[in-house]
Amino acid sequence: MLSEGDDGDFLNDDRAGWRGHSMGRHGDVVNLKRFRKRVERHQSEQQAEANRARFGRTKSERIVDKQRADRASDLLDQHRIDGEDAS
């Protein structure tokens, strides 16, 4: 399983590397297909989070707000005095 390091890079687990080898540490073996998919998924999650913050209202919330605004406008129009300047 891959895990995210402190600096944001993804590090491979112990199963794929040469850890504990007597000649020193060699580079870890990384499955590029799996790594690429994980990075794309991470970027997709960040984009989704940004979109939720930007467009975070549901359709029903937008409808209710529009109905409230229309009702307030109608009530205000009902109290208008026609033919005279209010100022």
Rosetta blueprint (number, residue, H / E / L):
1 M L
2 L L
3 S E
4 E E
5 G L
6 D L
7 D L
8 G L
9 D L
10 F E
11 L E
12 N L
13 D L
14 D L
15 R L
16 A L
17 G L
18 W L
19 R L
20 G L
21 H L
22 S L
23 M L
24 G L
25 R L
26 H L
27 G L
28 D L
29 V L
30 V L
31 N L
32 L H
33 K H
34 R H
35 F H
36 R H
37 K H
38 R H
39 V H
40 E H
41 R H
42 H H
43 Q H
44 S H
45 E H
46 Q H
47 Q H
48 A H
49 E H
50 A H
51 N H
52 R H
53 A H
54 R H
55 F L
56 G L
57 R L
58 T L
59 K H
60 S H
61 E H
62 R H
63 I H
64 V H
65 D H
66 K H
67 Q H
68 R H
69 A H
70 D H
71 R H
72 A H
73 S H
74 D H
75 L H
76 L H
77 D H
78 Q H
79 H L
80 R L
81 I L
82 D L
83 G L
84 E L
85 D L
86 A L
87 S L
